[in-house]
């Protein structure tokens, strides 16, 4: 259950991260809530979507000192009908409710390079949100290899990558995280989806055809991890719209911009909403760094 809740990271949870503990009640009329959507795809059959409402920055939340803030019930859509469709065929898939605010399916049949539209209907309101994106399968890489340099004073880790046959309209992301997990650990689709949706800006790298030389992209990335960590790397092919979203996201430094930072407005492909709907299956790589 906890791993599924993490999928809210790019949607509903982002709204309350900027709120301070012990907020002061202010008598100001609240604005209308705005639909927020985020998604994660682990293969052509699996999609998990978080659907909720944003919360006004002046809304009073419970005191969260010493713990994780409680997401207000009004932010989570429990009675929505969430569907996925495409002009590629007449098939319409309904994503069942997995838990409050989370909808998903493991019975899809997504086709690469085909646009898909997500529609969200809420009981009594009709259509409240729609977003369209293109499905991409796992990106083809020729090289994915960590390098560990150990000295008496320090240990540094880098990741060598190479994409062959890069087209002029190709865009990619690379994200990573580390664990102390054992070799026998096999994550569930929902755990993988959670890790995809919760990557940190400092652990996110973006590339496009502009970075290619002679038709391929080569990179050697510095990583923030120890030489004894288990390294998990995700590499995905994405469209230009999601590339632009992640470029802005990376500039924030955190899930939402710090008060002292540059004002950043994240783009969205959700009609009259926030967040981003994407269908990009990442290639997943696992390395035990103490072996390098």
C-alpha positions as CSV (number, residue, x, y, z in Angstrom):
1,X,0.0,0.0,0.0
2,X,2.8,2.5,0.9
3,X,4.5,2.0,-2.5
4,X,1.3,2.7,-4.3
5,X,0.8,5.9,-2.4
6,X,4.1,7.2,-3.6
7,X,2.7,7.5,-7.1
8,X,0.9,10.6,-5.9
9,X,4.3,12.3,-5.8
10,X,4.0,14.3,-9.0
11,X,0.3,15.0,-8.5
12,X,-1.6,15.5,-5.3
13,X,1.4,15.4,-2.9
14,X,3.2,18.2,-4.8
15,X,0.4,20.5,-3.7
16,X,1.0,20.2,0.0
17,X,4.8,20.0,0.1
18,X,5.1,23.8,0.2
19,X,2.8,24.1,3.2
20,X,4.4,24.9,6.5
21,X,3.6,23.1,9.8
22,X,0.9,24.8,12.0
23,X,-0.6,26.9,9.2
24,X,-2.6,29.9,10.1
25,X,-6.3,30.0,9.2
26,X,-7.1,33.0,7.0
27,X,-10.6,34.1,6.1
28,X,-10.2,34.3,2.3
29,X,-12.4,32.6,-0.2
30,X,-10.8,29.5,-1.7
31,X,-10.4,29.1,-5.4
32,X,-11.8,26.2,-7.3
33,X,-9.8,23.0,-7.1
34,X,-7.9,21.9,-10.2
35,X,-7.5,18.4,-11.5
36,X,-4.0,16.8,-11.1
37,X,-2.8,13.8,-13.0
38,X,0.4,11.7,-13.0
39,X,1.1,8.3,-14.5
40,X,3.7,5.5,-14.7
41,X,4.0,2.7,-17.2
42,X,6.2,-0.4,-16.6
43,X,5.3,-2.4,-19.8
44,X,2.8,-2.4,-22.7
45,X,0.2,-3.9,-20.5
46,X,0.5,-1.9,-17.3
47,X,-0.5,1.6,-16.5
48,X,-1.0,3.3,-13.1
49,X,-2.6,6.8,-12.9
50,X,-3.1,9.1,-9.9
51,X,-6.1,11.3,-10.2
52,X,-6.9,14.1,-7.7
53,X,-7.5,17.8,-7.1
54,X,-5.0,20.5,-6.2
55,X,-5.4,22.3,-3.0
56,X,-5.4,26.0,-2.5
57,X,-2.2,27.2,-0.8
58,X,-4.2,29.0,1.9
59,X,-6.2,25.9,2.9
60,X,-5.6,24.9,6.5
61,X,-4.1,21.5,6.9
62,X,-3.6,19.4,10.0
63,X,-0.4,20.0,11.9
64,X,2.2,17.8,10.3
65,X,5.1,18.4,12.7
66,X,7.1,15.2,13.1
67,X,5.2,13.2,10.5
68,X,3.9,12.9,7.0
69,X,1.0,15.3,6.2
70,X,-2.4,13.7,5.7
71,X,-3.8,14.2,2.2
72,X,-7.3,15.7,2.5
73,X,-10.0,13.4,1.4
74,X,-11.3,16.1,-1.0
75,X,-8.1,15.8,-3.1
76,X,-8.6,12.2,-4.0
77,X,-11.1,11.0,-6.7
78,X,-12.8,7.9,-5.5
79,X,-15.8,7.8,-7.8
80,X,-14.2,8.7,-11.1
81,X,-14.4,6.7,-14.4
82,X,-10.9,6.7,-15.9
83,X,-10.6,5.5,-19.5
84,X,-7.8,5.1,-22.0
85,X,-8.5,5.2,-25.8
86,X,-6.8,5.6,-29.1
87,X,-7.7,6.5,-32.7
88,X,-5.5,3.5,-33.6
89,X,-8.4,1.2,-32.9
90,X,-11.9,1.3,-31.3
91,X,-10.8,-0.2,-28.0
92,X,-11.6,1.7,-24.9
93,X,-10.0,0.5,-21.6
94,X,-11.5,1.4,-18.2
95,X,-8.9,1.7,-15.5
96,X,-10.4,0.3,-12.2
97,X,-9.9,1.9,-8.9
98,X,-6.9,0.4,-7.0
99,X,-7.2,2.6,-4.0
100,X,-8.3,6.2,-3.2
101,X,-7.0,8.4,-6.0
102,X,-5.2,5.6,-7.8
103,X,-6.5,3.9,-11.0
104,X,-4.7,1.3,-13.1
105,X,-4.7,-1.8,-15.2
106,X,-2.3,-4.7,-16.1
107,X,-4.5,-5.8,-19.1
108,X,-3.7,-3.2,-21.7
109,X,-2.2,-3.7,-25.1
110,X,-0.3,-0.5,-25.9
111,X,1.2,0.0,-29.4
112,X,4.5,1.9,-29.8
113,X,4.4,5.4,-31.4
114,X,0.6,5.5,-31.1
115,X,-1.2,8.5,-29.3
116,X,-3.5,7.6,-26.4
117,X,-6.0,9.8,-24.7
118,X,-6.8,9.6,-21.0
119,X,-10.3,10.8,-20.0
120,X,-11.5,11.3,-16.4
121,X,-15.2,11.4,-15.7
122,X,-16.5,12.2,-12.2
123,X,-20.0,11.1,-11.1
124,X,-22.4,14.0,-11.3
125,X,-19.9,16.2,-13.2
126,X,-19.2,14.5,-16.4
127,X,-15.9,14.9,-18.2
128,X,-13.5,16.9,-16.0
129,X,-10.1,16.2,-17.5
130,X,-8.4,14.8,-20.6
131,X,-4.8,14.4,-21.7
132,X,-3.1,12.9,-24.8
133,X,0.4,11.4,-25.1
134,X,2.3,8.9,-27.2
135,X,3.3,5.4,-26.0
136,X,7.0,4.6,-26.2
137,X,8.6,1.2,-25.5
138,X,11.9,0.8,-23.7
139,X,14.8,2.8,-25.2
140,X,17.5,0.9,-27.0
141,X,21.0,1.4,-25.4
142,X,24.3,-0.1,-26.5
143,X,26.1,0.7,-23.3
144,X,24.9,1.0,-19.7
145,X,27.8,0.5,-17.3
146,X,28.7,2.0,-13.9
147,X,32.3,2.8,-13.0
148,X,33.5,3.0,-9.4
149,X,36.7,4.8,-8.5
150,X,37.9,4.0,-5.0
151,X,40.6,5.9,-3.2
152,X,41.7,6.1,0.4
153,X,39.9,9.4,0.9
154,X,36.8,9.0,-1.2
155,X,34.7,6.9,-3.6
156,X,33.1,8.3,-6.8
157,X,30.6,6.6,-9.1
158,X,29.9,7.4,-12.7
159,X,27.5,5.9,-15.3
160,X,28.5,5.4,-18.9
161,X,25.7,5.4,-21.5
162,X,25.5,5.1,-25.2
163,X,22.4,5.3,-27.5
164,X,22.9,4.2,-31.1
165,X,20.8,5.3,-34.0
166,X,19.3,8.5,-32.6
167,X,16.7,10.2,-34.7
168,X,16.2,13.9,-35.1
169,X,13.1,13.9,-32.9
170,X,14.3,11.6,-30.1
171,X,14.2,12.6,-26.5
172,X,15.3,10.6,-23.4
173,X,15.4,10.7,-19.7
174,X,17.8,8.9,-17.2
175,X,16.9,8.6,-13.6
176,X,18.4,6.6,-10.8
177,X,18.1,5.7,-7.1
178,X,20.0,3.5,-4.7
179,X,19.0,0.9,-2.2
180,X,20.5,-1.6,0.1
181,X,18.3,-4.4,-1.3
182,X,19.5,-7.9,-1.6
183,X,20.1,-9.6,-4.9
184,X,17.0,-11.8,-4.7
185,X,14.7,-8.7,-4.5
186,X,12.2,-8.5,-7.3
187,X,10.0,-5.4,-7.3
188,X,6.3,-5.6,-8.1
189,X,4.9,-3.5,-11.0
190,X,3.4,-1.0,-8.5
191,X,6.7,-0.7,-6.7
192,X,8.5,0.0,-10.0
193,X,5.8,2.5,-10.9
194,X,6.3,4.3,-7.6
195,X,10.0,4.6,-8.2
196,X,9.4,6.0,-11.6
197,X,7.1,8.7,-10.4
198,X,9.2,9.8,-7.5
199,X,12.6,10.5,-9.0
200,X,14.4,13.6,-7.7
201,X,15.6,16.4,-9.9
202,X,19.2,15.9,-8.8
203,X,19.0,12.3,-10.0
204,X,17.5,13.1,-13.3
205,X,19.3,13.6,-16.6
206,X,17.8,14.7,-20.0
207,X,19.0,14.2,-23.5
208,X,17.8,15.0,-27.0
209,X,19.0,14.6,-30.6
210,X,20.8,17.9,-30.1
211,X,23.3,15.9,-27.9
212,X,24.0,13.3,-30.6
213,X,27.3,13.1,-32.5
214,X,27.4,11.1,-35.7
215,X,23.9,9.7,-35.0
216,X,24.5,8.5,-31.4
217,X,24.6,9.9,-27.9
218,X,27.4,9.1,-25.4
219,X,27.4,10.3,-21.8
220,X,29.4,9.7,-18.6
221,X,27.2,10.8,-15.7
222,X,28.4,11.5,-12.1
223,X,26.1,9.8,-9.5
224,X,25.5,10.6,-5.9
225,X,25.9,7.2,-4.2
226,X,28.4,5.0,-2.3
227,X,30.4,2.2,-3.6
228,X,28.4,-0.3,-1.7
229,X,24.9,0.7,-2.9
230,X,22.6,-1.2,-5.2
231,X,22.1,1.1,-8.1
232,X,18.8,1.2,-10.0
233,X,18.8,3.1,-13.3
234,X,15.8,3.9,-15.5
235,X,16.2,5.0,-19.1
236,X,13.2,6.0,-21.1
237,X,12.3,7.5,-24.5
238,X,9.8,10.3,-24.2
239,X,8.1,12.9,-26.4
240,X,9.1,16.6,-26.7
241,X,6.2,17.7,-24.4
242,X,7.3,15.5,-21.6
243,X,10.9,16.5,-22.2
244,X,9.9,20.1,-21.7
245,X,8.0,19.2,-18.6
246,X,11.0,17.4,-17.1
247,X,13.3,20.2,-18.1
248,X,11.2,22.6,-16.0
249,X,10.8,20.0,-13.2
250,X,14.6,19.6,-13.0
251,X,15.0,23.4,-12.6
252,X,12.7,23.5,-9.5
253,X,15.3,21.5,-7.4
254,X,12.4,19.9,-5.5
255,X,8.9,18.7,-6.4
256,X,7.7,22.3,-6.3
257,X,9.9,25.4,-6.4
258,X,11.4,26.6,-3.2
259,X,10.2,30.0,-2.0
260,X,13.7,31.5,-2.6
261,X,14.1,29.9,-6.0
262,X,13.3,31.1,-9.5
263,X,9.6,31.1,-10.2
264,X,8.9,28.0,-12.2
265,X,5.6,27.1,-13.8
266,X,5.5,23.4,-14.8
267,X,3.9,22.8,-18.2
268,X,1.0,20.3,-18.4
269,X,-0.7,18.3,-21.1
270,X,-3.8,17.9,-18.9
271,X,-6.6,20.0,-20.4
272,X,-7.7,22.5,-17.6
273,X,-5.5,20.7,-15.1
274,X,-2.1,20.1,-13.7
275,X,0.5,17.3,-13.8
276,X,1.5,15.3,-16.8
277,X,0.2,12.1,-18.5
278,X,2.9,10.1,-20.0
279,X,3.2,6.5,-21.5
280,X,6.9,5.8,-21.6
281,X,8.3,2.4,-20.6
282,X,11.8,2.7,-19.1
283,X,14.5,0.2,-19.5
284,X,15.5,-0.8,-16.0
285,X,19.1,-1.7,-15.0
286,X,20.3,-3.0,-11.6
287,X,23.9,-2.9,-10.5
288,X,25.6,-4.1,-7.3
289,X,28.3,-1.5,-7.0
290,X,30.5,-3.5,-4.6
291,X,31.2,-5.7,-7.6
292,X,32.8,-2.9,-9.6
